[in-house]
Amino acid sequence: MDRLDVLIDRVPGWVQSSLVAVAAIAAAFIVHRIIFFISVRAARRTKTQTDDIVVARLRRPSRWLTIAFALTAVQPALSLGEGALEIWRRTAGLVMPALLGWMVIALMAAANEIVQLRADISVEDNLRARRRRTRAAILHRIALCVVLLFTFCLMLISIPAVRSIGVTLVASAGLAALAVGAAAQPALKNLIAGLQMAFTEPIRIDDVVIMDGEWGRIEEIRLTYVVVRIWDDRRLIVPVSKFLEDSFQNWTRETSQLLGSVFWYLDPLADIPRLREKLGEIVRANPRWDKRFFNLQVTDTKPDGSVEVRALMTAKDASVAFDLRCDVREAMLQFIRDEMPWALVRRRQEIVGQANGAGPAAPVLSSH
C-alpha cells in the first residue's frame, strides 16, 4: 500500500484529475445505458405508445445531464487551481441551465406528441380531436418560448459581468422597451393573437376555411402565422391576427358534416317532379352521400324567363361534398340532355325585316 501511495503521489495532479473525470463519465454513461435498457424493455411490454415516446425523447438530454451531474459530484476530488476552478464554475453555470432546459423541452415535446397521437383526426367526427391538437400545438410553442427565455436568463446570471451591469440595464429598460415595442408591433400583435386563438379557437387544425377567396385546410398554426393548404397544394401564409380581425368562412367550425348545393337554370317547361325523382335516384346511388338529407326546389325566376332549380345534399365533410356535387351536377345534366331536352333554356330572337317595308318577321327560338 505504501508503494502504491508513493506511485500515486508521483502521478501529476492533472493526470489524476483526468482519470477521475474519465471514470465519472464512464460510470455515468454505464448507469444511463442500464437505466434506459430497462426502460426500453419495459416500454415495449405495454400496449400504449406513451412510454415509448417519453423514453425516446428523454434518451439524449438525460445522457448528457447524467454526465454533467457525475462531473459535478467528483469536482471536489479534482486537483483544480484557483483559475481552473473559476473556469469550471462558469462553465457549469452555462452548461447546467442549458441541459436542464433541454430536458424540460424534451418533456414538453413528448407531451405534445402524445396529445397528437391520441387526437386522431382521421375519423369522421374529429371535432374534439382537432380541438385538442390545435390547443396543444399552440400551448407547446408558447411554453417553448418561455422555457428558452428562462434558460437564457439563467445562463446570463451565471456570468458576473452581466450581473454587474444589471442596474444599467434596468435603468434603460423603459426606453428600450418603448423602442423594441414600436419596432416589433406587428410581431407582438400576432403573438398576442396567437395566445388568444389558443383559447377562443376560431380555427383548428384540419379546419376547412375560405380565406381571401381560397378554399383550403388549416395545415399548421404557429404563434404568429397560420399555414392554409389550398386545394391545389399551394400554401397560403396568413397572419394570426387576420383570423381575429377579418371575416372568413369556417366550414367545419362545429362539425365536419356539410350541406352541399347544386344549381341549374332551366326552362319553365321543365318537369320539376320528374327531376326531383331523378335526383333521388342519383343521390341514393352515390356512395358519397351520408344518407342524412337531400331535396330539389325551384328557388328563383330570372328576367330572361328561366327558373333557378337548386338541389341540396349532405356529405360527411367538405371534400366529399365537393365530389358529390360534381357527380350530381354531371348526372342531372346528362339526364336533362337525353330525356328532357325541352328543359334547356331557350331565348327568343326577333328578326325585323326592313326591305320593301316588310313587317317584323316571326320570332325564332334558339337554344342556349
C-alpha positions in Angstrom: 0.0 0.0 0.0 2.9 2.4 0.8 4.4 1.8 -2.6 1.0 2.3 -4.3 0.6 5.6 -2.4 4.0 6.6 -3.4 3.3 5.8 -7.1 0.0 7.8 -6.9 1.8 10.7 -5.3 4.3 10.7 -8.2 1.5 11.0 -10.8 0.9 14.6 -11.8 -2.2 16.2 -10.5 -3.7 16.9 -13.9 -3.3 13.2 -14.8 -5.2 12.2 -11.6 -7.9 14.7 -12.3 -8.3 13.5 -15.9 -8.5 9.9 -14.7 -11.2 10.8 -12.1 -13.2 12.8 -14.7 -13.0 9.9 -17.3 -14.0 7.4 -14.6 -17.0 9.6 -13.7 -18.0 10.0 -17.3 -17.8 6.2 -17.9 -19.7 5.4 -14.8 -22.5 7.9 -15.7 -22.6 6.5 -19.3 -22.9 2.9 -18.0 -25.6 3.8 -15.5 -27.5 5.7 -18.2 -27.3 2.8 -20.5 -28.6 0.3 -17.9 -31.5 2.6 -16.9 -32.6 3.1 -20.4 -32.1 -0.5 -21.4 -34.5 -1.5 -18.6 -36.9 1.4 -19.6 -37.0 0.4 -23.3 -37.7 -3.2 -22.4 -40.5 -2.2 -20.0 -42.0 0.2 -22.6 -42.1 -2.5 -25.2 -44.3 -4.7 -23.0 -47.0 -2.1 -22.7 -49.8 -1.7 -25.2 -49.7 2.1 -25.4 -47.0 4.2 -27.1 -46.9 6.9 -24.4 -44.0 5.4 -22.5 -42.1 4.7 -25.8 -42.4 8.3 -26.8 -41.2 9.6 -23.4 -38.2 7.2 -23.4 -37.2 8.2 -26.9 -37.5 11.9 -26.2 -35.5 11.8 -23.0 -32.7 9.5 -24.1 -30.2 12.1 -25.4 -30.8 15.0 -22.9 -30.8 12.7 -19.9 -27.5 11.1 -21.1 -25.7 14.5 -21.0 -27.4 15.6 -17.9 -26.3 12.4 -16.1 -22.7 13.0 -17.2 -22.9 16.6 -16.0 -24.2 15.6 -12.6 -21.4 12.9 -12.3 -18.7 15.5 -13.1 -20.2 17.9 -10.6 -20.2 15.2 -7.9 -16.5 14.4 -8.4 -15.4 18.1 -8.7 -14.1 18.3 -5.1 -11.8 15.3 -5.9 -10.2 17.1 -8.8 -6.9 18.9 -8.4 -8.0 22.3 -9.7 -6.2 25.5 -9.2 -7.9 28.8 -8.4 -8.1 29.8 -12.1 -9.2 26.3 -13.3 -11.8 26.2 -10.5 -13.2 29.6 -11.7 -13.4 28.4 -15.3 -15.2 25.2 -14.0 -17.8 27.2 -12.1 -18.5 29.5 -15.1 -18.8 26.6 -17.5 -21.1 24.7 -15.1 -23.2 27.9 -14.8 -23.7 27.9 -18.5 -24.0 24.1 -19.2 -26.3 23.0 -16.3 -29.1 25.5 -17.1 -28.8 24.6 -20.8 -29.1 20.9 -20.1 -32.0 21.4 -17.7 -33.8 23.5 -20.3 -33.1 20.8 -22.9 -34.6 18.2 -20.5 -37.8 20.3 -20.0 -38.1 20.9 -23.7 -37.9 17.2 -24.3 -40.6 16.5 -21.8 -42.9 19.1 -23.4 -42.2 17.7 -26.9 -43.1 14.2 -25.6 -46.3 15.5 -24.0 -47.3 17.3 -27.3 -46.5 14.2 -29.3 -48.7 12.1 -27.0 -51.6 14.5 -27.5 -51.1 14.5 -31.2 -51.1 10.7 -31.2 -54.2 10.3 -29.1 -56.1 13.0 -31.0 -56.9 11.1 -34.2 -58.2 13.4 -36.9 -58.7 10.6 -39.5 -62.1 9.7 -38.0 -65.3 11.1 -39.4 -66.3 13.1 -36.3 -63.0 14.6 -35.5 -64.0 17.9 -33.9 -62.8 17.1 -30.4 -59.5 15.7 -31.8 -58.9 18.8 -33.9 -59.6 21.0 -30.9 -57.1 19.1 -28.7 -54.4 19.1 -31.4 -54.8 22.9 -32.0 -54.7 23.8 -28.4 -51.7 21.5 -27.6 -49.7 22.8 -30.6 -50.2 26.5 -29.7 -49.6 26.0 -25.9 -46.5 23.9 -26.7 -45.0 26.7 -28.8 -45.8 29.3 -26.1 -44.2 27.1 -23.4 -41.2 26.5 -25.6 -40.6 30.3 -25.9 -41.0 30.7 -22.1 -38.5 27.9 -21.3 -36.0 29.1 -23.8 -36.2 32.6 -22.4 -35.9 31.4 -18.8 -33.0 29.2 -19.6 -31.2 32.0 -21.4 -31.7 34.3 -18.4 -30.3 31.6 -16.0 -27.2 31.3 -18.2 -26.7 35.0 -18.2 -27.0 35.2 -14.5 -24.0 32.9 -14.1 -21.8 35.5 -15.9 -20.5 38.1 -13.3 -20.1 40.8 -16.0 -23.7 40.5 -16.9 -24.9 40.7 -13.3 -22.7 43.8 -12.7 -24.4 45.7 -15.5 -27.9 44.7 -14.4 -28.5 48.1 -12.8 -27.7 49.9 -16.0 -29.9 47.5 -18.0 -32.9 48.1 -15.6 -32.4 51.9 -15.8 -32.5 51.8 -19.6 -35.2 49.2 -19.8 -38.0 51.7 -20.2 -36.6 53.4 -23.2 -35.5 50.0 -24.7 -39.0 48.6 -24.2 -40.6 51.5 -26.0 -38.1 51.2 -28.9 -38.5 47.5 -29.2 -42.3 47.7 -28.8 -42.6 50.3 -31.6 -40.3 48.2 -33.9 -41.9 44.9 -33.2 -45.5 46.0 -33.0 -46.8 43.7 -35.9 -44.9 40.7 -34.4 -46.2 41.3 -30.9 -49.7 41.8 -32.3 -49.7 38.4 -33.9 -48.1 36.8 -30.8 -50.9 38.1 -28.6 -53.4 37.0 -31.2 -51.8 33.5 -31.1 -52.3 33.4 -27.4 -56.0 34.4 -27.8 -56.5 31.9 -30.6 -55.4 29.1 -28.3 -58.4 29.6 -26.1 -61.1 31.2 -28.4 -60.4 28.6 -31.1 -61.8 30.4 -34.2 -59.9 27.8 -36.2 -58.4 24.4 -35.5 -56.0 22.0 -37.2 -57.6 20.5 -40.4 -60.5 23.0 -40.4 -61.8 23.8 -43.9 -61.8 27.6 -44.4 -62.4 30.1 -47.2 -59.7 32.8 -46.8 -59.1 35.5 -49.4 -61.3 33.7 -51.8 -59.3 30.5 -51.5 -60.6 27.1 -50.3 -58.2 25.2 -48.1 -57.5 23.4 -44.9 -55.6 24.6 -41.8 -52.4 22.7 -42.0 -50.3 24.4 -39.3 -50.9 27.0 -36.6 -47.8 29.0 -35.5 -47.6 31.7 -32.8 -47.6 34.5 -35.4 -49.0 32.9 -38.7 -51.2 30.2 -40.0 -50.5 27.9 -43.0 -53.5 27.1 -45.1 -53.1 24.3 -47.6 -55.1 25.3 -50.7 -57.0 22.6 -52.7 -54.3 22.6 -55.4 -51.5 22.1 -52.8 -50.4 25.7 -52.7 -49.8 27.2 -49.2 -51.4 30.4 -48.1 -49.5 32.1 -45.2 -51.9 34.2 -43.2 -51.0 36.3 -40.1 -52.8 35.0 -37.0 -54.3 38.5 -36.3 -56.2 38.3 -39.6 -58.3 35.4 -38.3 -59.4 37.5 -35.3 -59.9 40.8 -37.1 -61.3 39.8 -40.5 -64.3 37.7 -41.5 -63.7 34.3 -43.1 -65.7 31.1 -43.7 -65.1 28.1 -41.5 -66.9 25.1 -42.9 -66.1 22.8 -40.0 -66.5 25.0 -37.0 -69.0 22.8 -35.2 -68.9 19.6 -37.3 -67.2 18.2 -40.4 -70.6 17.3 -41.9 -71.7 19.7 -44.7 -74.7 20.6 -46.8 -73.8 21.0 -50.5 -75.8 22.7 -53.2 -76.1 22.5 -57.0 -77.9 25.0 -59.2 -79.4 24.6 -62.7 -81.1 27.3 -64.8 -83.9 25.7 -66.8 -86.8 26.5 -68.9 -90.2 26.9 -67.1 -91.5 23.9 -69.1 -89.1 21.6 -67.2 -90.9 18.8 -65.4 -89.8 19.6 -61.8 -91.4 16.5 -60.1 -89.6 14.2 -62.6 -86.3 16.0 -62.0 -86.9 15.6 -58.2 -87.5 11.9 -58.6 -84.4 11.5 -60.7 -82.3 13.5 -58.2 -83.4 11.0 -55.5 -82.2 8.1 -57.7 -78.8 9.7 -58.4 -78.1 10.7 -54.8 -79.2 7.4 -53.2 -76.9 5.5 -55.6 -73.9 7.7 -54.8 -71.7 6.3 -52.0 -70.5 9.8 -51.1 -74.0 10.7 -49.8 -74.1 10.3 -46.0 -77.9 9.4 -46.0 -78.9 12.5 -44.0 -80.8 14.8 -46.4 -81.4 15.8 -50.0 -84.1 17.8 -51.9 -84.8 19.8 -55.1 -86.7 23.1 -55.2 -87.3 25.9 -57.6 -85.7 28.8 -55.7 -86.0 31.7 -58.1 -87.1 33.1 -61.5 -84.9 35.1 -63.8 -85.7 38.1 -66.1 -84.7 36.0 -69.1 -87.6 33.6 -68.4 -85.5 30.8 -66.9 -86.1 29.3 -63.4 -83.4 28.6 -60.8 -83.5 25.0 -59.6 -81.5 24.1 -56.5 -80.6 20.7 -55.2 -79.3 20.1 -51.7 -77.4 17.1 -50.5 -75.3 16.2 -47.4 -71.9 14.6 -47.0 -69.5 13.8 -44.2 -67.0 16.5 -44.9 -66.2 19.3 -47.4 -64.0 17.3 -49.7 -66.6 14.5 -50.1 -69.4 17.2 -50.5 -67.5 18.8 -53.4 -67.1 15.5 -55.2 -70.8 14.6 -54.6 -71.9 17.9 -56.0 -69.9 17.4 -59.2 -71.3 13.9 -59.6 -74.9 15.0 -59.2 -74.4 18.0 -61.5 -73.0 15.9 -64.2 -75.6 13.1 -63.9 -78.5 15.5 -63.9 -77.2 17.4 -66.9 -76.9 14.1 -68.8 -80.5 13.2 -67.8 -81.9 16.6 -69.0 -80.0 16.4 -72.2 -81.1 12.8 -73.0 -84.6 12.6 -71.5 -85.8 16.2 -71.2 -84.2 18.4 -73.8 -87.1 20.9 -73.7 -86.0 21.8 -70.2 -82.9 23.6 -71.6 -83.2 27.4 -71.6 -84.3 28.9 -74.9 -84.1 32.5 -75.7 -86.2 34.4 -78.3 -84.6 36.3 -81.1 -86.8 38.7 -83.1 -85.7 39.3 -86.7 -87.1 42.6 -88.1 -87.5 42.8 -91.9 -86.8 46.2 -93.4 -86.7 45.5 -97.2 -89.8 46.7 -99.2 -91.5 47.8 -96.0 -91.9 44.3 -94.8 -93.3 43.9 -91.3 -91.5 42.2 -88.5 -90.6 38.5 -89.1 -91.8 35.7 -86.8 -89.8 35.2 -83.7 -87.2 32.4 -83.9 -86.4 30.2 -80.9 -82.7 29.3 -80.3 -81.4 27.1 -77.6 -78.8 28.5 -75.2 
